[in-house]
Amino acid sequence: MLRHPDFDPVAISIGPLAVHWYGLMYLVGFAAAWFIAKSRTKQPWSPLNEAQVEDLIFYGAVGVIVGGRFGYVIFYNFPQFLQDPLWLFRVWEGGMAFHGGLLGVIVAVALYARKIKVPVVSLWDFIAPLAPIGLGLGRIGNFIGQELWGRPTDQPWGMLFPRDPLQLPRHPSQLYQFALEGVVLFIIIFWFTRRQRPPYAAGSLFLLCYGCFRFLVEFVREPDQHIGFDVLGWMTRGQELSLPMILIGGGLFIWAYTRPSIKQRK
């Protein structure tokens, strides 16, 4: 059995100002996205030039934060929102959801693509390799803050979290998600986008892989206490939200390689 190191969730504290590790991970993730995007603008098929990267990251950051908050409120705590609509704006109380953040980024990037007059799909494909590092770092932030831990386990790597009221050995599911959603997903998408691919291919591969990884990890992640298991007595809310990603991502990936314009070029 392992024991969580019980890190202080506050990374930097200056008087009343406290910067949590989770927020710091967001900043590092955006910085990593900026660096990768800068390097990817050198590809001949890049829809952006280097000077446009800052605006892209700004739009993406707004999409992540606004979409992530709306997603958490709508997907995971809608009854609380109905009782207290102003809770939506009390972001300091916590609560962000990846699936909402994804939708926020999709909308934000579409708006930016329209502004600079480039095809929306080319920009969606461009950002696919930018996200995994931030996702992985976010899971490290969850681990440090002892959030979103796993279900009880008797495996030797089961971990005791000091903040767990039941004090049961649990799967360190945050680290599983870091490995899959961060490291493995980045390797797959980064390698795939080293050469030019058909439109929709990179973005749809991201949806497919993330959806599959998240669906699998949810089997060992503790479901939200106020929701439990949603469908069939075993499916979590995270799995419900990941299913459309798997279906849409898989369908678009096949379509990207089989649509008539691709066949004609061959």
TAVEN-V596708 format. One record per residue. RES is the residue in one small letter. PHI is phi in whole degrees, 0 to 359 (* if undefined). D_LAST is the distance of its C-alpha to the last C-alpha in whole Angstrom. Layout:
res=RES phi=PHI d_last=D_LAST
res=RES phi=PHI d_last=D_LAST
This chain:
res=m phi=* d_last=56
res=l phi=254 d_last=55
res=r phi=239 d_last=56
res=h phi=297 d_last=54
res=p phi=295 d_last=56
res=d phi=57 d_last=57
res=f phi=297 d_last=55
res=d phi=286 d_last=57
res=p phi=294 d_last=54
res=v phi=270 d_last=55
res=a phi=279 d_last=54
res=i phi=223 d_last=56
res=s phi=228 d_last=59
res=i phi=233 d_last=61
res=g phi=61 d_last=64
res=p phi=282 d_last=62
res=l phi=274 d_last=59
res=a phi=234 d_last=57
res=v phi=256 d_last=53
res=h phi=279 d_last=52
res=w phi=302 d_last=49
res=y phi=298 d_last=47
res=g phi=294 d_last=47
res=l phi=297 d_last=47
res=m phi=296 d_last=44
res=y phi=300 d_last=42
res=l phi=298 d_last=43
res=v phi=295 d_last=41
res=g phi=297 d_last=38
res=f phi=294 d_last=38
res=a phi=295 d_last=39
res=a phi=295 d_last=36
res=a phi=298 d_last=33
res=w phi=299 d_last=34
res=f phi=297 d_last=34
res=i phi=294 d_last=31
res=a phi=298 d_last=29
res=k phi=301 d_last=31
res=s phi=290 d_last=29
res=r phi=285 d_last=26
res=t phi=292 d_last=26
res=k phi=280 d_last=26
res=q phi=290 d_last=22
res=p phi=301 d_last=20
res=w phi=265 d_last=19
res=s phi=297 d_last=22
res=p phi=280 d_last=23
res=l phi=240 d_last=27
res=n phi=258 d_last=29
res=e phi=299 d_last=32
res=a phi=291 d_last=34
res=q phi=271 d_last=33
res=v phi=296 d_last=33
res=e phi=303 d_last=36
res=d phi=294 d_last=36
res=l phi=300 d_last=33
res=i phi=296 d_last=35
res=f phi=297 d_last=38
res=y phi=300 d_last=36
res=g phi=297 d_last=35
res=a phi=297 d_last=38
res=v phi=297 d_last=40
res=g phi=298 d_last=37
res=v phi=299 d_last=38
res=i phi=290 d_last=42
res=v phi=292 d_last=42
res=g phi=294 d_last=39
res=g phi=298 d_last=41
res=r phi=290 d_last=44
res=f phi=300 d_last=43
res=g phi=298 d_last=41
res=y phi=297 d_last=44
res=v phi=293 d_last=47
res=i phi=282 d_last=45
res=f phi=279 d_last=43
res=y phi=243 d_last=46
res=n phi=218 d_last=49
res=f phi=299 d_last=49
res=p phi=302 d_last=53
res=q phi=295 d_last=54
res=f phi=298 d_last=52
res=l phi=296 d_last=54
res=q phi=284 d_last=57
res=d phi=216 d_last=57
res=p phi=302 d_last=54
res=l phi=291 d_last=55
res=w phi=300 d_last=54
res=l phi=305 d_last=50
res=f phi=266 d_last=51
res=r phi=271 d_last=53
res=v phi=294 d_last=51
res=w phi=292 d_last=53
res=e phi=278 d_last=54
res=g phi=89 d_last=51
res=g phi=119 d_last=48
res=m phi=223 d_last=44
res=a phi=231 d_last=41
res=f phi=301 d_last=37
res=h phi=298 d_last=36
res=g phi=291 d_last=38
res=g phi=299 d_last=37
res=l phi=298 d_last=33
res=l phi=297 d_last=34
res=g phi=297 d_last=36
res=v phi=293 d_last=33
res=i phi=302 d_last=30
res=v phi=292 d_last=32
res=a phi=298 d_last=34
res=v phi=292 d_last=30
res=a phi=297 d_last=29
res=l phi=295 d_last=32
res=y phi=292 d_last=32
res=a phi=299 d_last=28
res=r phi=295 d_last=30
res=k phi=296 d_last=33
res=i phi=264 d_last=30
res=k phi=61 d_last=28
res=v phi=237 d_last=25
res=p phi=301 d_last=22
res=v phi=302 d_last=24
res=v phi=296 d_last=21
res=s phi=293 d_last=20
res=l phi=284 d_last=24
res=w phi=299 d_last=24
res=d phi=296 d_last=21
res=f phi=296 d_last=23
res=i phi=276 d_last=26
res=a phi=306 d_last=25
res=p phi=280 d_last=26
res=l phi=277 d_last=29
res=a phi=277 d_last=31
res=p phi=303 d_last=32
res=i phi=297 d_last=34
res=g phi=297 d_last=36
res=l phi=297 d_last=36
res=g phi=297 d_last=37
res=l phi=296 d_last=40
res=g phi=299 d_last=41
res=r phi=290 d_last=42
res=i phi=296 d_last=44
res=g phi=299 d_last=46
res=n phi=298 d_last=46
res=f phi=294 d_last=48
res=i phi=298 d_last=50
res=g phi=278 d_last=51
res=q phi=56 d_last=51
res=e phi=247 d_last=49
res=l phi=57 d_last=47
res=w phi=287 d_last=48
res=g phi=269 d_last=48
res=r phi=282 d_last=49
res=p phi=302 d_last=52
res=t phi=212 d_last=52
res=d phi=253 d_last=54
res=q phi=291 d_last=51
res=p phi=297 d_last=53
res=w phi=267 d_last=50
res=g phi=303 d_last=52
res=m phi=237 d_last=53
res=l phi=269 d_last=56
res=f phi=259 d_last=55
res=p phi=305 d_last=59
res=r phi=271 d_last=58
res=d phi=284 d_last=57
res=p phi=295 d_last=60
res=l phi=274 d_last=60
res=q phi=50 d_last=60
res=l phi=251 d_last=57
res=p phi=296 d_last=55
res=r phi=231 d_last=51
res=h phi=297 d_last=48
res=p phi=283 d_last=47
res=s phi=297 d_last=44
res=q phi=299 d_last=43
res=l phi=286 d_last=43
res=y phi=298 d_last=40
res=q phi=291 d_last=38
res=f phi=302 d_last=39
res=a phi=294 d_last=37
res=l phi=278 d_last=34
res=e phi=285 d_last=34
res=g phi=263 d_last=34
res=v phi=289 d_last=34
res=v phi=295 d_last=31
res=l phi=297 d_last=29
res=f phi=298 d_last=29
res=i phi=300 d_last=28
res=i phi=298 d_last=25
res=i phi=289 d_last=24
res=f phi=297 d_last=25
res=w phi=296 d_last=23
res=f phi=297 d_last=20
res=t phi=266 d_last=20
res=r phi=293 d_last=20
res=r phi=237 d_last=17
res=q phi=292 d_last=15
res=r phi=238 d_last=13
res=p phi=298 d_last=12
res=p phi=307 d_last=15
res=y phi=81 d_last=17
res=a phi=294 d_last=16
res=a phi=293 d_last=19
res=g phi=297 d_last=22
res=s phi=289 d_last=21
res=l phi=294 d_last=21
res=f phi=300 d_last=25
res=l phi=301 d_last=26
res=l phi=297 d_last=25
res=c phi=292 d_last=27
res=y phi=298 d_last=30
res=g phi=302 d_last=30
res=c phi=293 d_last=30
res=f phi=298 d_last=33
res=r phi=293 d_last=35
res=f phi=300 d_last=35
res=l phi=292 d_last=36
res=v phi=296 d_last=39
res=e phi=299 d_last=41
res=f phi=291 d_last=42
res=v phi=242 d_last=44
res=r phi=265 d_last=45
res=e phi=295 d_last=48
res=p phi=292 d_last=47
res=d phi=303 d_last=49
res=q phi=300 d_last=52
res=h phi=277 d_last=53
res=i phi=245 d_last=50
res=g phi=71 d_last=49
res=f phi=264 d_last=47
res=d phi=274 d_last=46
res=v phi=237 d_last=44
res=l phi=61 d_last=45
res=g phi=79 d_last=48
res=w phi=218 d_last=45
res=m phi=272 d_last=42
res=t phi=272 d_last=43
res=r phi=298 d_last=42
res=g phi=298 d_last=39
res=q phi=290 d_last=38
res=e phi=302 d_last=38
res=l phi=286 d_last=36
res=s phi=276 d_last=33
res=l phi=303 d_last=32
res=p phi=300 d_last=31
res=m phi=297 d_last=29
res=i phi=296 d_last=28
res=l phi=291 d_last=27
res=i phi=292 d_last=25
res=g phi=298 d_last=23
res=g phi=296 d_last=22
res=g phi=296 d_last=21
res=l phi=293 d_last=19
res=f phi=295 d_last=17
res=i phi=296 d_last=16
res=w phi=297 d_last=15
res=a phi=301 d_last=13
res=y phi=262 d_last=11
res=t phi=241 d_last=11
res=r phi=296 d_last=11
res=p phi=307 d_last=10
res=s phi=297 d_last=9
res=i phi=291 d_last=6
res=k phi=298 d_last=5
res=q phi=295 d_last=5
res=r phi=293 d_last=4
res=k phi=288 d_last=0
